[in-house]
Amino acid sequence: MPEGYHHLTYEERCQIYALLQSGLSQAAIARQLGVDRSTIKRELDRNTGARSYRFKQAQEKTSQRRKTASCAPRKMKPDLVELIEGKLTQGQWSPDQISGWLKNGAVSISHERIYQHVWEDKKNGGNLYVQLRHRGKKYNKRKGKTSGRGLIPNRVDIDQRPAIVAEKSRIGDWEADTIIGAGHKGIIMSHVERKSKYTKLAKLPDNSADSVVKACRRILLPIADRIETITYDNGKEFASHAEIVAALGAKSYFAKPYHSWERGLNEHTNGLVRQYFPKGTDFSILSNADVQRVEDKLNSRPRKILGYQTPNEVFLMAA
């Protein structure tokens, strides 16, 4: 801030007006207010109107200038551009996630401004846009699954699920589903915790109920104390759900067939996984380490719905 610079308050502008009316010079007014003489000169030069200096008019002019300045597009400095591009390309964060995270660090850049930067980069031959979740394309909702629907032994309908689960007010309520690779080659099982959005992924050798049980024991038993309920898709791969929840000390429920919105968070999470393993990916060639890396990325990305905290932070802080 320049030497002698001082932001005048409304009360100080009232004093300036009164002191001017009493005939004091700019230097005398500055001494009375305890500010530099240049502050008074700048105030009078910028805010004196056709009917001399008036404190209300001066305050309105200043407020309007600040409002106009705040609406002006912010120029992103090279170090900020480097940070944003790093989050887009390496972290694979969305512009909204980057904007929210930066605001938590007192840097105000809107997600619209980040999108503008991405499209400017594309016009100049860059490829930042390919890092966007949908690459600028319209999002198509996932189609309902129609294959493999069958009766689930000991199935408990979602209507009987405790009301507290819908509130997302506690840690411990999960949703589960599977994601099928291209040509039905390979399967990824996904579990997501409703409040924290914490995600657990596992590669399956096939879609048998036995494979699901084994994978669930491996990835869920270590956090069994944080599992109260699991709401499943109606796939036959979850036919042994009773065995799974018995081992976890939890309860299981099933969404109604073709009502994917009843597991909306799970559906959304599967879409996030597709960002890393797009449709057309042969899951059978993926390693467990590949799947673990995606799980780690999803859990370490800030989420708008979490106030730009990460699922890791919310899930682990509640421990």
C-alpha positions in Angstrom: 0.0 0.0 0.0 1.5 3.5 -0.9 2.8 5.6 1.9 0.1 7.8 3.3 -2.7 5.8 1.8 -5.8 5.5 4.0 -9.3 4.1 3.4 -11.7 6.7 4.7 -14.8 5.7 6.6 -18.3 7.1 6.4 -17.8 8.9 9.7 -14.5 10.4 8.5 -16.2 11.7 5.4 -18.8 13.4 7.7 -16.0 15.0 9.6 -14.3 16.2 6.4 -17.6 17.8 5.3 -18.1 19.6 8.6 -14.5 20.8 8.8 -14.7 22.1 5.2 -17.9 24.0 6.1 -16.0 25.6 9.0 -13.3 26.9 6.6 -10.4 24.6 7.6 -7.7 24.0 5.0 -6.9 20.5 3.6 -3.7 20.4 5.8 -5.7 21.3 8.9 -8.4 18.7 8.2 -5.6 16.1 7.7 -4.2 16.9 11.1 -7.6 16.7 12.7 -8.3 13.3 11.3 -4.7 12.0 11.8 -4.2 11.1 8.2 -1.8 12.2 5.5 -2.6 15.4 3.6 -2.5 13.5 0.3 -5.5 11.4 1.6 -7.6 14.5 2.0 -6.5 15.9 -1.4 -7.3 12.6 -3.2 -10.7 12.4 -1.4 -11.7 15.8 -2.6 -10.4 15.4 -6.1 -12.3 12.1 -6.6 -15.5 12.8 -4.8 -16.3 16.5 -5.1 -19.5 17.0 -7.1 -21.1 19.9 -8.9 -22.5 21.1 -5.5 -19.1 20.9 -3.7 -18.1 18.1 -1.4 -21.0 16.1 0.3 -20.3 13.1 2.5 -23.2 11.0 1.3 -22.3 11.5 -2.3 -18.7 10.8 -1.6 -19.6 7.5 0.1 -21.8 6.5 -2.8 -19.1 7.3 -5.4 -16.5 5.2 -3.5 -18.9 2.3 -3.1 -19.7 2.3 -6.8 -16.0 2.3 -7.8 -15.3 -0.7 -5.5 -18.3 -2.5 -6.9 -17.1 -1.9 -10.5 -13.6 -3.0 -9.7 -14.8 -6.2 -8.0 -16.8 -7.1 -11.2 -13.8 -6.6 -13.5 -12.3 -9.9 -14.8 -9.4 -10.9 -12.6 -6.1 -11.3 -14.4 -4.5 -14.6 -13.4 -0.8 -14.3 -12.7 1.6 -17.0 -13.9 2.0 -18.7 -10.6 -1.7 -18.9 -10.1 -2.2 -20.2 -13.7 0.5 -22.9 -13.0 -1.3 -23.9 -9.8 -4.7 -24.1 -11.5 -3.4 -26.1 -14.5 -1.7 -28.5 -12.1 -4.9 -29.2 -10.3 -6.7 -29.7 -13.6 -4.1 -32.0 -15.2 -2.5 -33.8 -12.2 -5.2 -33.7 -9.6 -8.0 -33.9 -12.2 -10.1 -31.4 -10.1 -13.0 -29.6 -11.7 -13.0 -25.8 -12.1 -15.6 -25.6 -9.3 -13.5 -27.7 -7.0 -10.4 -25.5 -7.7 -12.3 -22.3 -7.2 -13.8 -23.4 -3.9 -10.4 -24.7 -2.7 -8.7 -21.4 -3.6 -11.4 -19.4 -1.8 -10.6 -21.4 1.4 -7.1 -20.0 0.9 -8.4 -16.4 0.4 -7.8 -16.4 -3.4 -11.0 -15.4 -5.2 -11.2 -16.9 -8.7 -14.6 -18.0 -10.0 -15.1 -21.4 -11.7 -16.4 -19.4 -14.7 -13.0 -17.7 -15.0 -11.2 -21.0 -14.9 -13.5 -22.4 -17.6 -12.7 -19.3 -19.7 -9.0 -20.0 -19.2 -9.5 -23.6 -20.4 -11.4 -22.5 -23.5 -8.8 -19.9 -24.3 -6.2 -22.6 -24.0 -8.1 -24.8 -26.4 -8.4 -22.0 -29.0 -4.6 -21.6 -28.8 -4.2 -25.3 -29.5 -3.9 -26.5 -25.9 -5.5 -29.6 -24.4 -6.6 -28.5 -20.9 -10.2 -29.1 -22.0 -9.6 -32.9 -22.2 -9.1 -32.9 -18.4 -12.7 -31.7 -17.9 -15.0 -34.4 -16.7 -17.3 -34.2 -19.7 -14.9 -32.4 -22.0 -17.5 -29.7 -22.5 -20.1 -32.2 -23.7 -23.6 -32.5 -22.4 -23.9 -35.0 -19.6 -26.1 -38.0 -20.4 -27.6 -39.6 -17.4 -26.7 -43.3 -16.9 -29.3 -45.6 -18.5 -31.1 -48.0 -16.3 -29.7 -51.5 -16.2 -32.0 -54.2 -17.6 -29.9 -57.3 -17.5 -29.4 -59.7 -14.7 -32.3 -58.6 -12.6 -33.4 -61.3 -10.3 -34.9 -62.1 -7.0 -32.4 -61.3 -4.1 -32.6 -63.7 -1.1 -33.6 -62.0 2.1 -34.1 -58.7 0.2 -35.3 -55.8 2.4 -36.8 -52.9 0.5 -35.6 -49.4 0.8 -39.0 -48.4 2.2 -38.0 -50.2 5.4 -34.7 -48.3 5.7 -34.4 -46.0 8.8 -35.4 -42.4 8.1 -32.0 -41.2 9.5 -30.2 -42.7 6.4 -32.0 -40.2 4.1 -30.8 -37.3 6.3 -27.1 -37.9 5.6 -26.5 -36.7 9.1 -24.2 -39.4 10.3 -21.2 -41.4 9.2 -22.0 -45.0 8.4 -24.6 -45.2 5.7 -23.3 -46.6 2.4 -24.5 -47.2 -1.2 -23.1 -50.0 -3.3 -23.0 -50.9 -7.0 -20.8 -52.4 -9.7 -19.3 -50.8 -12.9 -18.9 -53.1 -15.9 -15.9 -52.8 -18.3 -16.1 -52.8 -22.1 -17.4 -56.0 -23.6 -18.2 -57.1 -20.0 -14.5 -57.5 -19.4 -13.7 -56.8 -15.8 -15.8 -55.3 -13.0 -15.2 -52.6 -10.4 -17.3 -52.6 -7.3 -18.0 -49.3 -5.7 -19.1 -48.4 -2.2 -19.7 -44.7 -1.1 -20.5 -43.3 2.3 -23.5 -41.0 2.1 -22.4 -38.1 4.4 -18.7 -37.9 3.7 -18.7 -39.2 0.1 -15.8 -41.4 1.1 -15.4 -44.1 -1.6 -14.1 -47.7 -1.6 -13.4 -49.4 -4.9 -12.4 -53.0 -5.6 -11.6 -54.8 -8.8 -13.6 -58.1 -9.2 -12.5 -61.1 -11.2 -16.1 -61.8 -12.1 -19.6 -60.8 -11.1 -20.3 -63.8 -8.9 -21.7 -63.3 -5.4 -18.7 -65.2 -4.0 -16.3 -62.7 -5.6 -18.3 -59.8 -4.1 -18.2 -61.3 -0.6 -14.4 -61.8 -0.8 -13.8 -58.2 -2.0 -16.1 -56.8 0.6 -14.3 -58.6 3.4 -11.0 -57.2 2.1 -12.0 -53.5 1.7 -14.8 -53.1 4.3 -13.9 -55.2 7.3 -11.1 -52.7 8.3 -13.7 -50.0 8.6 -16.6 -52.2 9.8 -17.1 -49.9 12.9 -18.0 -47.1 10.4 -20.7 -49.1 8.6 -24.3 -49.0 9.8 -26.3 -49.7 6.6 -25.6 -50.5 2.9 -28.1 -49.8 0.2 -27.6 -52.0 -2.8 -28.4 -52.1 -6.4 -30.5 -55.1 -7.4 -27.8 -57.0 -9.3 -27.5 -60.7 -8.7 -23.8 -60.1 -7.7 -25.2 -58.9 -4.3 -27.2 -62.0 -3.7 -25.0 -62.8 -0.7 -25.6 -59.4 1.0 -26.7 -61.1 4.2 -23.3 -62.7 4.6 -21.6 -59.4 4.0 -23.5 -57.3 6.5 -23.4 -60.1 9.1 -19.6 -60.0 9.0 -19.8 -56.2 9.2 -22.4 -56.0 11.9 -24.6 -53.8 9.6 -27.9 -54.0 7.8 -28.7 -54.1 4.1 -31.4 -52.6 2.0 -32.2 -52.6 -1.7 -33.4 -49.7 -3.9 -36.4 -50.5 -6.1 -35.6 -51.9 -9.5 -34.9 -49.3 -12.1 -35.0 -46.5 -9.4 -31.4 -45.5 -9.7 -32.1 -42.1 -8.2 -32.6 -43.9 -4.8 -28.9 -44.5 -4.9 -28.1 -41.1 -6.6 -24.8 -40.6 -4.8 -23.5 -44.1 -5.9 -24.6 -43.3 -9.5 -22.7 -40.0 -9.4 -19.7 -41.7 -7.9 -19.6 -44.3 -10.7 -19.6 -41.3 -13.1 -16.6 -39.9 -11.4 -14.8 -43.3 -11.7 -15.6 -43.2 -15.4 -13.6 -40.0 -15.6 -10.5 -42.1 -15.0 -11.8 -45.3 -16.7 -13.9 -44.1 -19.6 -16.5 -46.2 -21.4 -14.6 -48.5 -23.7 -12.0 -49.4 -21.1 -11.2 -53.0 -20.6 -11.3 -53.4 -16.8 -9.7 -56.8 -17.0 -6.3 -55.3 -17.8 -6.5 -53.0 -14.8 -4.4 -53.8 -11.7 -5.6 -53.5 -8.1 -3.1 -50.6 -7.9 -4.8 -48.8 -10.8 -8.1 -49.0 -9.0 -6.6 -47.9 -5.7 -5.0 -44.8 -7.3 -8.5 -43.8 -8.5 -10.0 -44.4 -5.1 -7.2 -42.2 -3.5 -7.9 -39.4 -6.0 -11.6 -39.4 -5.4 -11.1 -39.3 -1.7 -8.6 -36.5 -1.8 -10.5 -34.1 -4.1 -12.4 -31.2 -2.5 -16.1 -31.4 -3.0 -18.5 -28.4 -3.1 -21.2 -30.3 -1.1 -18.6 -30.8 1.7 -17.7 -27.1 1.8 -14.7 -27.9 -0.4 -13.3 -30.3 2.2 -12.2 -33.7 0.9 -14.0 -37.0 1.7 -10.9 -38.1 3.5 -11.1 -35.1 5.8 -14.8 -35.5 6.6 -14.6 -39.3 7.0 -11.5 -39.4 9.1 -12.3 -36.3 11.2 -15.5 -38.0 12.3 -13.5 -41.0 13.6 
